[in-house]
């Protein structure tokens, strides 16, 4: 009989060498393994922030922040300190390895998380601006730059769905509201129900 129960959600609080903390040397975005000391350098590394950066971390968080791996994957549940580890790891690499903060990119899933990353990194005393954004925002920014370089007019993006749907839904008394139509579309999309169904 095959166990089909979902695996327990690992956290940073799990004991090492559990899958909660996976140190992994990996390939960068162009496929060259540059190792732990890669990237453009800023001023000479000082290492003066490091004691502050690791203060208050548990053993697993400390290991993650201090890891020299070029790629570090952390699998952890909500509230386990992932953002703390990420911001302190970025700050530590800038402080001790001399990475140029302007060449650091932190990618998140939400605008709120990206904003929080920027604020926390700034609060750690990092001078210079680390770029933090959502996957979509970072990709769209890169596309806009390429379009501008090539003289291409970028497509218009919608900031909200409701006005678009409202143009196509008749506005009669007692008829379906655009917001309801959008909610139905989102409901069907989440359940992978096609328009034909």
N, CA, C and O of each residue as an XYZ file, in Angstrom:
788
protein
N       0.842     -1.178      0.000
C       0.000      0.000      0.000
C       0.891      1.245      0.000
O       1.866      1.317      0.748
N       0.555      2.210     -0.831
C       1.336      3.435     -0.972
C       0.780      4.492     -0.025
O      -0.428      4.726      0.024
N       1.671      5.123      0.721
C       1.263      6.195      1.625
C       1.036      7.462      0.802
O       1.976      8.006      0.223
N      -0.205      7.927      0.752
C      -0.545      9.105     -0.036
C      -0.739     10.340      0.825
O      -1.188     11.375      0.332
N      -0.411     10.247      2.088
C      -0.573     11.419      2.947
C       0.491     12.444      2.599
O       1.617     12.083      2.256
N       0.133     13.744      2.686
C       1.121     14.778      2.346
C       2.263     14.781      3.344
O       2.063     14.487      4.523
N       3.460     15.112      2.877
C       4.592     15.160      3.801
C       4.410     16.304      4.788
O       3.774     17.315      4.486
N       4.975     16.124      5.962
C       4.912     17.186      6.969
C       5.650     18.408      6.447
O       6.670     18.283      5.771
N       5.137     19.581      6.760
C       5.777     20.820      6.318
C       7.054     21.031      7.120
O       6.989     21.212      8.336
N       8.215     21.014      6.467
C       9.461     21.227      7.191
C       9.601     22.682      7.619
O       9.057     23.583      6.981
N      10.317     22.897      8.678
C      10.555     24.252      9.157
C      12.029     24.444      9.428
O      12.795     23.482      9.480
N      12.415     25.679      9.599
C      13.798     25.972      9.961
C      14.119     25.467     11.354
O      15.287     25.385     11.737
N      13.095     25.132     12.108
C      13.306     24.666     13.467
C      13.625     23.183     13.520
O      14.009     22.671     14.572
N      13.471     22.478     12.388
C      13.809     21.058     12.345
C      15.310     20.887     12.540
O      16.094     21.798     12.273
N      15.689     19.718     13.004
C      17.108     19.457     13.246
C      17.843     19.258     11.930
O      17.315     18.644     11.003
N      19.046     19.772     11.849
C      19.898     19.545     10.684
C      20.412     18.117     10.790
O      20.701     17.711     11.915
N      20.554     17.332      9.769
C      20.462     17.641      8.354
C      19.102     17.305      7.742
O      19.049     16.635      6.711
N      18.041     17.736      8.328
C      16.715     17.505      7.773
C      16.547     18.282      6.474
O      17.371     19.143      6.167
N      15.495     17.995      5.701
C      15.296     18.713      4.444
C      14.854     20.150      4.635
O      14.596     20.844      3.652
N      14.759     20.623      5.883
C      14.346     22.004      6.100
C      15.421     22.984      5.672
O      15.123     24.138      5.365
N      16.651     22.543      5.649
C      17.748     23.425      5.265
C      18.637     22.658      4.305
O      19.333     21.724      4.702
N      18.613     23.048      3.062
C      19.382     22.343      2.056
C      20.419     23.298      1.500
O      20.073     24.274      0.834
N      21.667     23.030      1.762
C      22.743     23.821      1.189
C      23.108     23.182     -0.128
O      23.352     21.978     -0.193
N      23.146     23.965     -1.160
C      23.271     23.404     -2.491
C      24.104     24.323     -3.366
O      23.673     25.431     -3.687
N      25.290     23.879     -3.756
C      26.038     24.635     -4.758
C      25.307     24.458     -6.063
O      24.958     23.332     -6.417
N      25.061     25.526     -6.793
C      24.282     25.392     -8.014
C      24.794     26.269     -9.122
O      25.830     26.924     -9.007
N      24.047     26.262    -10.191
C      24.392     27.048    -11.363
C      23.681     28.381    -11.310
O      22.543     28.467    -10.847
N      24.344     29.418    -11.780
C      23.687     30.723    -11.819
C      22.787     30.791    -13.050
O      22.602     29.792    -13.745
N      22.236     31.958    -13.316
C      21.237     32.085    -14.363
C      21.757     31.851    -15.782
O      20.955     31.653    -16.695
N      23.058     31.869    -15.992
C      23.569     31.597    -17.335
C      24.265     30.247    -17.403
O      24.869     29.910    -18.422
N      24.189     29.476    -16.335
C      24.700     28.122    -16.359
C      26.144     27.957    -15.930
O      26.657     26.838    -15.958
N      26.808     29.007    -15.543
C      28.194     28.887    -15.106
C      28.237     28.807    -13.587
O      27.674     29.660    -12.901
N      28.896     27.795    -13.066
C      28.994     27.662    -11.618
C      30.104     28.571    -11.131
O      31.290     28.267    -11.259
N      29.695     29.678    -10.577
C      30.681     30.677    -10.167
C      31.138     30.494     -8.735
O      32.148     31.068     -8.328
N      30.414     29.707     -7.969
C      30.841     29.426     -6.609
C      30.477     30.530     -5.642
O      29.839     31.514     -6.016
N      30.889     30.361     -4.386
C      30.444     31.249     -3.328
C      30.965     32.666     -3.414
O      30.342     33.562     -2.845
N      32.047     32.915     -4.077
C      32.594     34.267     -4.105
C      32.279     35.016     -5.377
O      32.997     35.944     -5.749
N      31.200     34.620     -6.055
C      30.913     35.219     -7.353
C      30.219     36.554     -7.234
O      29.765     36.931     -6.154
N      30.134     37.262     -8.327
C      29.422     38.540     -8.365
C      30.378     39.706     -8.372
O      31.536     39.574     -7.976
N      29.901     40.834     -8.816
C      30.741     42.023     -8.802
C      30.936     42.495     -7.382
O      30.058     42.317     -6.538
N      32.032     43.070     -7.124
C      32.378     43.487     -5.771
C      32.159     44.978     -5.602
O      32.323     45.763     -6.536
N      31.791     45.343     -4.404
C      31.720     46.760     -4.071
C      33.014     47.092     -3.348
O      34.060     46.510     -3.635
N      32.944     47.998     -2.441
C      34.135     48.351     -1.670
C      34.635     47.123     -0.922
O      33.938     46.110     -0.853
N      35.817     47.207     -0.372
C      36.409     46.089      0.330
C      35.470     45.597      1.424
O      34.928     46.399      2.185
N      35.273     44.260      1.508
C      34.390     43.720      2.526
C      34.895     44.044      3.926
O      36.096     43.995      4.190
N      33.970     44.374      4.816
C      34.389     44.734      6.164
C      34.049     43.669      7.187
O      34.841     43.413      8.093
N      32.893     43.045      7.062
C      32.494     42.035      8.027
C      32.079     42.604      9.364
O      31.895     41.851     10.320
N      31.927     43.920      9.458
C      31.599     44.538     10.743
C      30.161     44.291     11.175
O      29.855     44.353     12.366
N      29.273     44.012     10.221
C      27.867     43.783     10.563
C      27.576     42.359     10.995
O      26.550     42.114     11.628
N      28.443     41.415     10.674
C      28.145     40.002     10.865
C      27.694     39.646     12.281
O      26.696     38.937     12.411
N      28.355     40.088     13.343
C      27.855     39.735     14.682
C      26.414     40.204     14.914
O      25.629     39.498     15.546
N      26.073     41.365     14.416
C      24.715     41.877     14.550
C      23.744     41.046     13.731
O      22.619     40.799     14.164
N      24.169     40.613     12.548
C      23.291     39.880     11.647
C      22.914     38.504     12.167
O      21.830     38.010     11.857
N      23.767     37.882     12.939
C      23.470     36.533     13.424
C      22.904     36.537     14.840
O      22.528     35.486     15.360
N      22.842     37.703     15.464
C      22.290     37.780     16.825
C      20.810     37.397     16.795
O      20.052     37.871     15.949
N      20.417     36.543     17.720
C      19.019     36.167     17.845
C      18.554     35.077     16.900
O      17.363     34.767     16.865
N      19.461     34.483     16.129
C      19.077     33.404     15.216
C      19.219     32.053     15.900
O      20.099     31.864     16.739
N      18.349     31.111     15.540
C      18.543     29.756     16.059
C      19.647     29.090     15.241
O      20.174     29.693     14.307
N      19.998     27.857     15.583
C      21.138     27.180     14.942
C      20.935     27.008     13.439
O      21.867     27.222     12.664
N      19.724     26.624     13.014
C      19.480     26.404     11.605
C      19.500     27.718     10.828
O      20.029     27.774      9.718
N      18.932     28.763     11.399
C      18.952     30.070     10.755
C      20.385     30.586     10.645
O      20.774     31.130      9.612
N      21.162     30.415     11.701
C      22.564     30.838     11.708
C      23.334     30.125     10.596
O      24.105     30.751      9.868
N      23.121     28.811     10.468
C      23.792     28.030      9.429
C      23.437     28.567      8.045
O      24.307     28.698      7.183
N      22.166     28.876      7.835
C      21.723     29.382      6.526
C      22.330     30.743      6.223
O      22.778     30.987      5.102
N      22.347     31.621      7.198
C      22.891     32.974      6.990
C      24.387     32.914      6.702
O      24.882     33.663      5.860
N      25.099     32.050      7.374
C      26.547     31.991      7.243
C      27.031     31.061      6.127
O      28.230     31.011      5.854
N      26.126     30.325      5.479
C      26.524     29.374      4.436
C      27.212     30.089      3.279
O      26.796     31.172      2.867
N      28.259     29.474      2.766
C      28.995     30.037      1.633
C      28.487     29.531      0.296
O      29.019     29.910     -0.747
N      27.471     28.684      0.304
C      26.936     28.137     -0.942
C      26.446     29.260     -1.844
O      25.856     30.234     -1.375
N      26.696     29.117     -3.145
C      26.223     30.112     -4.102
C      24.707     30.087     -4.189
O      24.074     31.123     -4.395
N      24.126     28.905     -4.033
C      22.681     28.744     -4.055
C      22.276     28.084     -2.747
O      22.874     27.092     -2.329
N      21.281     28.628     -2.118
C      20.799     28.068     -0.863
C      19.296     27.957     -0.942
O      18.604     28.945     -1.185
N      18.791     26.760     -0.738
C      17.350     26.550     -0.761
C      16.903     26.278      0.662
O      17.464     25.427      1.351
N      15.884     27.011      1.094
C      15.332     26.823      2.428
C      13.868     26.456      2.277
O      13.072     27.226      1.740
N      13.525     25.273      2.755
C      12.141     24.838      2.752
C      11.628     25.016      4.172
O      12.147     24.404      5.106
N      10.625     25.843      4.334
C      10.150     26.119      5.686
C       8.714     26.591      5.654
O       8.245     27.141      4.657
N       8.035     26.372      6.735
C       6.639     26.771      6.862
C       6.499     28.235      7.243
O       7.479     28.942      7.477
N       5.247     28.662      7.298
C       4.937     30.056      7.651
C       5.398     30.354      9.074
O       5.254     29.530      9.977
N       5.953     31.546      9.251
C       6.362     31.990     10.579
C       7.630     31.371     11.113
O       7.929     31.494     12.300
N       8.384     30.702     10.248
C       9.593     30.025     10.711
C      10.851     30.876     10.573
O      11.930     30.443     10.979
N      10.735     32.076     10.010
C      11.886     32.966      9.928
C      12.574     33.016      8.583
O      13.743     33.394      8.507
N      11.873     32.640      7.508
C      12.502     32.661      6.176
C      12.927     34.062      5.758
O      14.027     34.248      5.236
N      12.063     35.049      5.983
C      12.400     36.416      5.584
C      13.578     36.927      6.399
O      14.454     37.607      5.865
N      13.607     36.609      7.668
C      14.740     37.000      8.519
C      16.030     36.408      7.979
O      17.041     37.103      7.880
N      16.001     35.118      7.625
C      17.194     34.456      7.090
C      17.595     35.087      5.766
O      18.770     35.385      5.550
N      16.633     35.292      4.881
C      16.940     35.844      3.563
C      17.554     37.235      3.666
O      18.577     37.503      3.036
N      16.950     38.119      4.445
C      17.474     39.480      4.549
C      18.844     39.501      5.214
O      19.727     40.249      4.793
N      19.023     38.701      6.229
C      20.329     38.685      6.906
C      21.398     38.008      6.051
O      22.570     38.381      6.104
N      20.995     37.022      5.271
C      21.961     36.384      4.365
C      22.408     37.368      3.288
O      23.596     37.454      2.979
N      21.465     38.106      2.721
C      21.819     39.119      1.719
C      22.748     40.147      2.346
O      23.779     40.491      1.768
N      22.387     40.635      3.523
C      23.215     41.643      4.205
C      24.598     41.088      4.536
O      25.595     41.798      4.407
N      24.669     39.833      4.960
C      25.960     39.232      5.290
C      26.827     39.078      4.053
O      28.029     39.335      4.108
N      26.234     38.659      2.927
C      27.018     38.510      1.703
C      27.528     39.868      1.215
O      28.641     39.965      0.697
N      26.725     40.901      1.379
C      27.160     42.251      0.993
C      28.272     42.714      1.933
O      29.276     43.269      1.488
N      28.089     42.485      3.218
C      29.046     42.955      4.228
C      30.377     42.206      4.175
O      31.437     42.831      4.155
N      30.330     40.882      4.153
C      31.584     40.122      4.241
C      32.180     39.761      2.892
O      33.402     39.691      2.755
N      31.330     39.527      1.884
C      31.843     39.130      0.572
C      32.049     40.321     -0.348
O      32.637     40.188     -1.422
N      31.566     41.486      0.070
C      31.755     42.687     -0.728
C      30.885     42.767     -1.966
O      31.236     43.465     -2.917
N      29.747     42.062     -1.980
C      28.863     42.150     -3.138
C      28.278     43.553     -3.243
O      27.991     44.197     -2.234
N      28.107     44.007     -4.456
C      27.525     45.321     -4.704
C      26.013     45.221     -4.529
O      25.368     44.483     -5.274
N      25.418     45.947     -3.559
C      23.978     45.846     -3.312
C      23.135     46.172     -4.546
O      22.020     45.669     -4.687
N      23.664     47.007     -5.432
C      22.907     47.363     -6.637
C      22.803     46.203     -7.617
O      22.024     46.260     -8.569
N      23.586     45.148     -7.390
C      23.573     43.986     -8.281
C      22.944     42.770     -7.607
O      23.102     41.643     -8.075
N      22.232     43.002     -6.509
C      21.541     41.928     -5.805
C      20.058     42.014     -6.134
O      19.464     43.091     -6.080
N      19.467     40.881     -6.472
C      18.050     40.806     -6.802
C      17.392     39.784     -5.883
O      17.787     38.619     -5.859
N      16.393     40.219     -5.132
C      15.595     39.334     -4.288
C      14.207     39.244     -4.905
O      13.526     40.257     -5.073
N      13.794     38.036     -5.239
C      12.515     37.838     -5.919
C      11.539     37.168     -4.956
O      11.876     36.193     -4.284
N      10.321     37.714     -4.904
C       9.298     37.209     -3.995
C       7.999     36.965     -4.755
O       7.916     37.184     -5.963
N       7.002     36.512     -4.032
C       5.707     36.247     -4.654
C       4.746     37.424     -4.546
O       3.843     37.549     -5.373
N       4.914     38.287     -3.554
C       3.961     39.384     -3.360
C       4.672     40.718     -3.247
O       5.837     40.783     -2.853
N       3.954     41.794     -3.600
C       4.515     43.143     -3.454
C       4.783     43.454     -1.988
O       5.771     44.111     -1.660
N       3.916     42.989     -1.116
C       4.091     43.222      0.316
C       5.405     42.602      0.806
O       6.153     43.232      1.554
N       5.677     41.372      0.384
C       6.917     40.706      0.788
C       8.138     41.428      0.219
O       9.155     41.553      0.901
N       8.046     41.898     -1.011
C       9.162     42.630     -1.622
C       9.431     43.919     -0.860
O      10.585     44.264     -0.603
N       8.378     44.625     -0.502
C       8.527     45.859      0.259
C       9.147     45.579      1.627
O      10.021     46.312      2.089
N       8.681     44.513      2.261
C       9.226     44.146      3.573
C      10.702     43.777      3.478
O      11.489     44.134      4.354
N      11.080     43.065      2.418
C      12.494     42.718      2.218
C      13.348     43.973      2.118
O      14.384     44.082      2.774
N      12.906     44.925      1.288
C      13.670     46.175      1.136
C      13.801     46.904      2.466
O      14.882     47.382      2.811
N      12.702     46.990      3.217
C      12.728     47.694      4.493
C      13.666     47.018      5.487
O      14.451     47.682      6.164
N      13.577     45.698      5.569
C      14.417     44.972      6.531
C      15.900     45.064      6.168
O      16.746     45.219      7.049
N      16.213     44.970      4.879
C      17.615     45.079      4.465
C      18.137     46.475      4.776
O      19.268     46.626      5.239
N      17.323     47.496      4.523
C      17.718     48.864      4.856
C      17.916     49.039      6.348
O      18.845     49.726      6.773
N      17.052     48.426      7.150
C      17.160     48.533      8.607
C      18.414     47.839      9.141
O      18.859     48.134     10.250
N      18.983     46.922      8.360
C      20.199     46.221      8.779
C      21.456     47.045      8.510
O      22.563     46.620      8.838
N      21.284     48.216      7.916
C      22.426     49.104      7.704
C      23.122     48.920      6.374
O      24.263     49.355      6.215
N      22.473     48.291      5.419
C      23.078     48.098      4.097
C      22.914     49.374      3.284
O      21.798     49.847      3.074
N      24.022     49.922      2.834
C      23.988     51.122      1.995
C      23.890     50.702      0.549
O      24.504     49.719      0.135
N      23.124     51.439     -0.215
C      22.880     51.057     -1.605
C      21.546     50.340     -1.668
O      21.012     49.898     -0.651
N      21.028     50.233     -2.848
C      19.687     49.677     -2.959
C      19.721     48.268     -3.531
O      20.197     48.038     -4.643
N      19.202     47.327     -2.740
C      18.989     45.969     -3.210
C      17.657     45.979     -3.945
O      16.682     46.538     -3.444
N      17.602     45.378     -5.111
C      16.351     45.308     -5.854
C      15.546     44.128     -5.347
O      16.034     42.998     -5.319
N      14.317     44.392     -4.949
C      13.410     43.331     -4.504
C      12.082     43.543     -5.196
O      11.574     44.664     -5.242
N      11.521     42.489     -5.729
C      10.241     42.600     -6.411
C       9.611     41.245     -6.614
O      10.215     40.216     -6.313
N       8.396     41.245     -7.127
C       7.725     39.986     -7.431
C       8.302     39.416     -8.721
O       8.928     40.131     -9.503
N       8.085     38.136     -8.932
C       8.529     37.496    -10.167
C       7.988     38.266    -11.368
O       8.714     38.544    -12.323
N       6.696     38.607    -11.304
C       6.056     39.281    -12.428
C       6.614     40.691    -12.644
O       6.881     41.088    -13.778
N       6.786     41.435    -11.569
C       7.277     42.812    -11.696
C       8.700     42.849    -12.234
O       9.024     43.683    -13.079
N       9.545     41.955    -11.752
C      10.931     41.912    -12.218
C      10.976     41.533    -13.697
O      11.698     42.151    -14.479
N      10.205     40.520    -14.077
C      10.182     40.094    -15.483
C       9.639     41.205    -16.376
O      10.182     41.451    -17.452
N       8.571     41.879    -15.940
C       7.988     42.937    -16.757
C       8.939     44.122    -16.883
O       9.006     44.745    -17.942
N       9.669     44.439    -15.827
C      10.659     45.515    -15.884
C      11.729     45.184    -16.922
O      12.130     46.046    -17.704
N      12.184     43.946    -16.926
C      13.186     43.546    -17.913
C      12.626     43.606    -19.332
O      13.311     44.043    -20.257
N      11.388     43.170    -19.498
C      10.757     43.256    -20.820
C      10.632     44.710    -21.276
O      10.921     45.026    -22.430
N      10.203     45.592    -20.375
C      10.069     47.013    -20.736
C      11.407     47.588    -21.175
O      11.462     48.361    -22.131
N      12.490     47.219    -20.486
C      13.816     47.700    -20.871
C      14.184     47.216    -22.269
O      14.699     47.990    -23.076
N      13.925     45.941    -22.561
C      14.254     45.403    -23.882
C      13.392     46.047    -24.957
O      13.883     46.354    -26.044
N      12.107     46.256    -24.663
C      11.233     46.907    -25.637
C      11.715     48.321    -25.930
O      11.728     48.755    -27.082
N      12.110     49.037    -24.880
C      12.591     50.406    -25.065
C      13.870     50.407    -25.900
O      14.026     51.250    -26.783
N      14.787     49.477    -25.633
C      16.022     49.378    -26.408
C      15.742     49.144    -27.896
O      16.492     49.603    -28.757
N      14.669     48.435    -28.184
C      14.342     48.084    -29.567
C      13.283     48.993    -30.181
O      12.881     48.794    -31.327
N      12.834     49.982    -29.428
C      11.834     50.914    -29.931
C      10.449     50.312    -30.098
O       9.670     50.761    -30.939
N      10.142     49.307    -29.308
C       8.846     48.624    -29.381
C       7.909     49.216    -28.334
O       8.303     49.422    -27.186
N       6.680     49.486    -28.729
C       5.677     49.985    -27.781
C       5.162     48.799    -26.967
O       4.655     47.832    -27.535
N       5.289     48.869    -25.648
C       4.841     47.734    -24.830
C       3.321     47.609    -24.835
O       2.616     48.600    -25.027
N       2.816     46.402    -24.628
C       1.361     46.222    -24.577
C       0.779     46.886    -23.332
O       1.466     47.067    -22.327
N      -0.482     47.240    -23.418
C      -1.158     47.835    -22.264
C      -1.543     46.716    -21.302
O      -2.132     45.711    -21.701
N      -1.205     46.904    -20.040
C      -1.564     45.923    -19.025
C      -2.733     46.452    -18.201
O      -2.842     47.651    -17.941
N      -3.583     45.550    -17.807
C      -4.719     45.932    -16.975
C      -4.302     45.923    -15.517
O      -3.642     44.993    -15.055
N      -4.688     46.953    -14.803
C      -4.409     46.950    -13.373
C      -5.546     46.277    -12.605
O      -5.342     45.773    -11.501
N      -6.747     46.271    -13.197
C      -7.904     45.640    -12.575
C      -8.753     44.962    -13.648
O      -8.866     45.464    -14.766
N      -9.351     43.817    -13.300
C     -10.162     43.059    -14.253
C     -11.585     43.589    -14.365
O     -12.180     43.540    -15.442
N     -12.130     44.089    -13.278
C     -13.548     44.457    -13.233
C     -13.929     45.477    -14.311
O     -14.941     45.274    -14.983
N     -13.166     46.571    -14.510
C     -13.561     47.518    -15.565
C     -13.603     46.886    -16.955
O     -14.472     47.226    -17.759
N     -12.683     45.979    -17.246
C     -12.678     45.300    -18.536
C     -13.939     44.455    -18.692
O     -14.608     44.511    -19.724
N     -14.253     43.683    -17.674
C     -15.434     42.828    -17.726
C     -16.696     43.681    -17.786
O     -17.649     43.331    -18.482
N     -16.712     44.798    -17.062
C     -17.895     45.664    -17.023
C     -18.259     46.176    -18.412
O     -19.438     46.371    -18.705
N     -17.270     46.395    -19.267
C     -17.545     46.861    -20.631
C     -18.292     45.817    -21.454
O     -18.975     46.151    -22.422
N     -18.157     44.564    -21.065
C     -18.754     43.478    -21.835
C     -20.012     42.893    -21.195
O     -20.679     42.050    -21.794
N     -20.334     43.330    -20.001
C     -21.517     42.845    -19.306
C     -22.587     43.926    -19.390
O     -22.341     45.089    -19.070
N     -23.757     43.531    -19.819
C     -24.843     44.513    -19.906
C     -25.187     45.032    -18.523
O     -25.224     44.275    -17.552
N     -25.433     46.299    -18.446
C     -25.759     46.905    -17.155
C     -27.254     47.207    -17.081
O     -27.674     48.363    -17.140
N     -28.043     46.149    -16.951
C     -29.483     46.307    -16.771
C     -29.808     46.068    -15.311
O     -29.075     45.378    -14.602
N     -30.902     46.639    -14.874
C     -31.326     46.450    -13.496
C     -31.586     44.954    -13.266
O     -32.308     44.316    -14.031
N     -31.004     44.424    -12.232
C     -31.180     43.019    -11.911
C     -30.229     42.092    -12.652
O     -30.278     40.878    -12.452
N     -29.371     42.631    -13.498
C     -28.448     41.763    -14.236
C     -27.208     41.477    -13.389
O     -27.022     42.046    -12.314
N     -26.390     40.605    -13.890
C     -25.176     40.202    -13.194
C     -24.187     41.363    -13.138
O     -23.956     42.048    -14.135
N     -23.626     41.565    -11.994
C     -22.615     42.605    -11.837
C     -21.267     42.108    -12.342
O     -20.975     40.914    -12.281
N     -20.454     43.021    -12.836
C     -19.129     42.665    -13.352
C     -18.285     41.986    -12.279
O     -17.535     41.054    -12.572
N     -18.405     42.446    -11.053
C     -17.637     41.852     -9.958
C     -18.014     40.384     -9.765
O     -17.150     39.552     -9.488
N     -19.297     40.066     -9.912
C     -19.737     38.680     -9.793
C     -19.172     37.823    -10.922
O     -18.781     36.678    -10.698
N     -19.130     38.371    -12.126
C     -18.584     37.638    -13.264
C     -17.099     37.355    -13.036
O     -16.633     36.243    -13.282
N     -16.362     38.353    -12.567
C     -14.937     38.169    -12.284
C     -14.749     37.102    -11.208
O     -13.850     36.267    -11.310
N     -15.592     37.129    -10.181
C     -15.493     36.127     -9.117
C     -15.742     34.719     -9.662
O     -15.055     33.773     -9.276
N     -16.716     34.581    -10.551
C     -17.003     33.277    -11.165
C     -15.839     32.803    -12.030
O     -15.491     31.623    -12.019
N     -15.243     33.722    -12.774
C     -14.094     33.368    -13.617
C     -12.936     32.888    -12.746
O     -12.313     31.869    -13.044
N     -12.652     33.612    -11.682
C     -11.565     33.227    -10.773
C     -11.853     31.886    -10.113
O     -10.953     31.060     -9.959
N     -13.126     31.664     -9.717
C     -13.518     30.402     -9.102
C     -13.260     29.256    -10.070
O     -12.673     28.244     -9.688
N     -13.692     29.404    -11.322
C     -13.507     28.362    -12.329
C     -12.023     28.144    -12.635
O     -11.576     27.010    -12.806
N     -11.272     29.236    -12.702
C      -9.839     29.134    -12.996
C      -9.119     28.368    -11.894
O      -8.249     27.544    -12.177
N      -9.476     28.632    -10.646
C      -8.836     27.950     -9.519
C      -9.129     26.443     -9.530
O      -8.346     25.648     -9.012
N     -10.256     26.066    -10.121
C     -10.643     24.661    -10.187
C     -10.342     24.039    -11.555
O     -10.736     22.908    -11.839
N      -9.636     24.802    -12.391
C      -9.237     24.363    -13.730
C     -10.439     23.920    -14.575
O     -10.372     22.917    -15.286
N     -11.525     24.672    -14.488
C     -12.707     24.422    -15.286
C     -12.614     25.286    -16.530
O     -12.483     26.507    -16.436
N     -12.682     24.660    -17.684
C     -12.524     25.420    -18.920
C     -13.798     26.179    -19.258
O     -14.857     25.879    -18.707
N     -13.716     27.139    -20.138
C     -14.886     27.933    -20.553
C     -15.901     27.051    -21.245
O     -17.100     27.317    -21.164
N     -15.451     26.002    -21.927
C     -16.364     25.107    -22.626
C     -17.221     24.303    -21.656
O     -18.345     23.923    -21.984
N     -16.690     24.045    -20.462
C     -17.425     23.274    -19.465
C     -18.501     24.131    -18.854
O     -19.239     23.667    -17.985
